């Protein structure tokens, strides 16, 4: 038995380390634009030249044509595109939104400015939706993904390990997520100022993100036991956190990592937080539904697991009655 445990430790530790390095280092090492939504506007002839230069980077940009600069600005504010190139007689103008992703805004400046300088035209850069001055690089918002994931994992694991079941477990998960959301909102919004927008909406996003993670963990724990807790924690940590795209953008990650990340609570929570904080709720429906489904299915699994356990215990004979029945 001891030799088996020793072999298990020797084998499992390198496997876990390899998985962690793959999950965290692979997306970071392969960060690059992949079908990144980008708008173009201006006279047809000028747009054609801009599109020709941008399509030289095959697969980097997904180009959207707009009638004029106002339409392109509206698309940026609605989170349809990350930026737009406005072609004109005086040279191109680049519209960015550092609030959507400072990394993408910087990449667009480098790409468009490099092409314009090669053509001998100056580039005017306008930040349509700027990031807050307290977090111009988006570092604090990106760093918030891991603590929120850890808070959700801890909430779900503690509720399960303490033996809470059914309605009590649901009440504990919802209450802990709500209070933690208020604390996170007070720190990120009121104190640090790294997120803006309506305070209660921001706190609600934090709380819903934590509830989605915690309910998913507790639901797997209620159905599968400790193995479910381990599985849920591994998914949130090894996939949800590094695949979230919070520090760059989902379109900057190798596929299908970016898509997977948006279907998991950490990625959906980061996207929803940006929409609520900086874009007046634009493009919030998708990530909000993702978090709601995770929370609803997780809480449903908690209730189902509690009911199944109660039925199993009710069907088994009581210990003090078993000998008497055997004697009879």
C-alpha positions in Angstrom: 0.0 0.0 0.0 2.8 2.5 0.9 4.6 1.7 -2.3 1.5 2.4 -4.3 1.0 5.7 -2.6 4.6 6.6 -3.2 4.3 5.8 -6.9 1.1 7.8 -7.1 2.8 10.9 -5.7 5.8 10.5 -8.0 3.5 10.2 -11.1 0.7 12.6 -10.2 2.8 15.6 -9.2 4.6 15.9 -12.6 1.2 15.4 -14.3 -0.4 18.2 -12.3 2.5 20.5 -12.9 2.4 19.8 -16.6 -1.3 20.5 -16.8 -0.9 23.8 -14.9 2.0 24.9 -17.1 0.0 24.0 -20.2 -3.1 25.8 -19.0 -1.4 29.0 -17.9 1.7 29.2 -20.2 0.2 28.0 -23.5 -2.3 30.8 -23.9 0.2 33.4 -22.8 2.8 32.2 -25.2 0.4 32.1 -28.1 -1.3 35.5 -27.6 -2.1 37.0 -31.0 -5.2 38.5 -32.7 -7.5 35.8 -34.2 -10.5 37.2 -36.1 -10.4 40.2 -33.9 -13.5 42.4 -34.7 -12.3 45.7 -36.2 -14.3 48.3 -38.0 -13.4 50.4 -41.1 -15.2 53.5 -42.4 -14.6 56.1 -45.0 -14.7 56.5 -48.8 -14.9 53.1 -50.6 -11.6 53.5 -52.4 -9.8 54.4 -49.2 -11.5 51.6 -47.3 -10.3 49.1 -49.9 -6.7 50.2 -49.4 -7.0 49.9 -45.6 -8.6 46.4 -45.9 -5.9 45.3 -48.2 -3.2 46.2 -45.7 -5.0 44.7 -42.8 -5.8 41.4 -44.5 -2.0 40.9 -45.1 -2.1 39.5 -41.6 -4.1 36.5 -42.5 -6.8 35.6 -39.9 -5.8 38.4 -37.6 -8.8 40.7 -38.1 -12.5 40.3 -38.8 -13.4 43.5 -40.6 -16.7 45.3 -40.4 -17.6 48.1 -42.8 -19.5 51.2 -41.5 -20.9 54.1 -43.3 -19.1 56.8 -41.3 -17.2 57.6 -38.2 -20.3 58.0 -36.0 -21.5 54.5 -37.0 -18.0 53.1 -36.2 -18.1 54.9 -32.8 -21.5 53.4 -32.0 -20.2 49.9 -32.9 -17.3 50.4 -30.4 -19.6 51.6 -27.7 -21.9 48.6 -28.3 -18.9 46.2 -28.1 -19.4 45.0 -31.6 -15.8 45.8 -32.5 -12.7 46.6 -30.5 -11.7 49.6 -32.6 -12.1 51.1 -36.1 -9.9 52.6 -38.8 -11.4 55.8 -40.3 -9.9 56.4 -43.8 -9.7 60.0 -44.9 -7.8 62.4 -47.1 -5.6 63.6 -44.2 -4.6 60.1 -43.3 -6.2 57.4 -41.2 -7.8 57.9 -37.8 -7.8 55.0 -35.4 -10.6 54.7 -32.8 -9.9 52.4 -29.9 -11.5 51.4 -26.6 -8.9 50.7 -24.0 -11.7 49.9 -21.5 -12.6 46.9 -23.6 -8.9 45.7 -23.6 -5.8 47.9 -23.1 -3.8 45.1 -24.8 -5.9 45.2 -27.9 -5.9 49.0 -28.0 -2.1 48.9 -27.9 -1.9 46.2 -30.6 -4.2 48.2 -32.9 -2.1 51.3 -32.5 1.1 49.3 -33.4 -0.6 47.6 -36.4 -2.3 50.6 -37.9 0.5 53.1 -37.1 3.1 50.7 -38.6 1.1 50.4 -41.8 0.4 54.2 -42.0 4.0 55.1 -41.4 5.1 52.8 -44.2 2.6 54.7 -46.4 3.9 58.0 -45.2 0.6 59.1 -43.5 0.3 60.2 -39.8 -2.3 58.4 -37.6 -4.6 60.2 -35.2 -5.6 57.9 -32.3 -8.8 58.5 -30.3 -9.7 56.5 -27.3 -13.5 56.3 -27.5 -14.1 54.4 -24.3 -10.9 54.9 -22.2 -10.0 52.7 -19.3 -10.1 54.4 -15.8 -7.0 56.4 -14.9 -6.5 54.3 -11.8 -6.1 51.1 -14.0 -5.0 52.2 -17.5 -3.5 48.9 -18.4 -6.4 46.8 -17.0 -4.0 44.9 -14.7 -6.3 45.2 -11.6 -9.4 44.0 -13.5 -7.5 41.1 -15.0 -6.0 40.2 -11.6 -9.6 40.1 -10.1 -10.4 36.9 -12.0 -8.3 34.6 -9.8 -9.6 35.9 -6.4 -13.2 35.6 -7.6 -12.6 32.1 -8.8 -11.0 31.1 -5.5 -13.8 32.7 -3.6 -16.3 30.7 -5.5 -14.4 27.5 -5.1 -14.0 28.0 -1.4 -17.7 28.8 -1.0 -18.8 25.7 -2.8 -16.2 23.4 -1.1 -16.9 24.7 2.4 -20.7 24.4 2.1 -20.2 20.8 0.9 -17.6 19.8 3.5 -19.7 21.2 6.3 -22.5 18.9 5.4 -25.0 21.5 4.3 -27.6 20.0 2.0 -30.7 21.0 0.2 -32.2 24.4 0.9 -29.7 25.2 3.6 -26.8 24.7 1.2 -28.6 26.9 -1.3 -29.2 29.6 1.2 -25.5 29.5 2.3 -24.2 29.7 -1.2 -26.5 32.6 -2.2 -25.8 34.5 1.1 -22.1 34.1 0.9 -21.9 35.1 -2.8 -24.1 38.2 -2.1 -22.0 39.4 0.8 -18.7 38.7 -1.0 -20.0 40.6 -4.0 -20.7 43.6 -1.8 -17.2 43.4 -0.3 -15.6 43.1 -3.8 -17.6 46.0 -5.0 -16.5 48.2 -2.1 -12.9 47.4 -2.8 -12.8 47.5 -6.6 -15.3 50.3 -7.1 -15.3 52.5 -4.0 -11.7 52.2 -2.8 -9.5 51.3 -5.8 -11.7 52.9 -8.5 -10.6 50.3 -11.1 -14.2 49.7 -12.2 -16.8 52.4 -12.7 -20.5 52.4 -13.5 -23.4 51.7 -11.2 -22.1 50.5 -7.8 -24.9 48.0 -7.2 -24.6 46.6 -10.7 -20.9 46.0 -10.3 -21.5 44.4 -6.9 -24.2 42.2 -8.5 -21.8 41.1 -11.2 -19.2 40.1 -8.6 -21.8 38.3 -6.5 -23.2 36.4 -9.5 -19.8 35.4 -10.7 -18.9 34.0 -7.3 -22.3 32.2 -7.1 -21.9 30.7 -10.5 -18.5 29.2 -9.5 -19.6 28.2 -6.0 -22.9 26.6 -7.1 -21.1 24.6 -9.8 -18.6 23.3 -7.3 -21.2 22.5 -4.7 -23.5 20.9 -7.3 -20.7 18.6 -8.4 -19.9 17.8 -4.8 -23.5 17.0 -4.0 -23.7 14.6 -7.0 -20.2 13.1 -7.0 -18.8 13.7 -3.5 -15.2 14.8 -3.0 -14.4 13.7 -6.5 -16.9 16.3 -7.7 -15.2 19.0 -5.7 -11.8 18.2 -7.2 -13.2 18.1 -10.7 -15.0 21.4 -10.4 -12.0 23.1 -8.8 -9.7 21.8 -11.5 -12.0 23.0 -14.3 -12.3 26.5 -12.7 -8.6 26.9 -12.0 -7.0 25.2 -15.0 -9.5 26.2 -17.6 -11.7 29.0 -16.3 -8.9 31.3 -15.1 -6.2 31.1 -17.8 -8.8 30.9 -20.6 -10.8 33.9 -19.4 -9.1 36.4 -21.6 -9.5 39.0 -18.9 -5.9 40.4 -19.3 -6.2 40.6 -23.1 -9.3 39.5 -25.0 -10.9 36.1 -25.9 -9.9 36.7 -29.5 -6.3 37.0 -28.5 -6.1 33.5 -27.2 -5.5 30.4 -29.2 -8.7 28.6 -30.1 -10.6 26.9 -28.7 -9.3 28.4 -25.5 -10.9 31.7 -26.0 -14.3 30.2 -26.7 -14.1 27.8 -23.8 -13.2 30.5 -21.4 -16.4 32.5 -22.3 -18.5 29.5 -21.4 -17.0 29.2 -17.9 -17.9 31.6 -15.1 -14.5 33.4 -14.8 -14.4 34.4 -18.4 -18.1 35.3 -18.5 -17.8 37.2 -15.3 -14.8 39.3 -16.6 -16.7 40.1 -19.8 -19.9 41.1 -17.9 -17.9 43.2 -15.6 -16.4 45.2 -18.5 -19.8 45.7 -20.1 -21.5 46.9 -16.9 -18.6 49.0 -15.7 -17.5 50.8 -18.9 -20.1 50.3 -21.6 -23.5 50.9 -19.9 -24.4 47.2 -20.1 -23.7 46.8 -23.8 -23.2 43.1 -24.9 -24.0 42.0 -21.3 -26.8 39.5 -22.3 -24.5 36.6 -23.3 -22.2 36.5 -20.3 -25.1 37.2 -17.9 -27.0 34.2 -19.2 -23.9 32.1 -19.0 -23.4 33.0 -15.3 -27.1 32.5 -14.6 -27.2 29.1 -16.2 -24.1 28.0 -14.1 -25.8 29.3 -10.9 -29.2 27.8 -11.7 -27.8 24.3 -12.7 -25.4 24.3 -9.8 -28.1 25.1 -7.2 -30.4 22.6 -8.9 -27.8 19.9 -8.6 -27.4 20.8 -4.9 -31.1 20.4 -4.3 -31.1 17.1 -6.3 -28.1 15.7 -4.5 -29.7 16.5 -1.1 -32.9 14.9 -2.1 -31.2 11.7 -3.4 -29.1 11.4 -0.2 -32.2 11.9 2.0 -34.1 9.2 0.0 -31.2 6.8 0.3 -30.9 7.3 4.0 -34.7 7.0 4.4 -34.8 3.7 2.5 -32.0 2.1 4.5 -33.1 0.4 7.8 -32.2 2.1 11.1 -29.2 0.5 12.9 -31.1 -0.1 16.1 -34.0 -1.8 14.2 -32.0 -4.1 12.1 -31.1 -6.7 14.9 -34.7 -6.7 16.1 -36.0 -7.5 12.6 -33.4 -10.2 12.1 -34.4 -11.8 15.5 -38.1 -11.7 14.5 
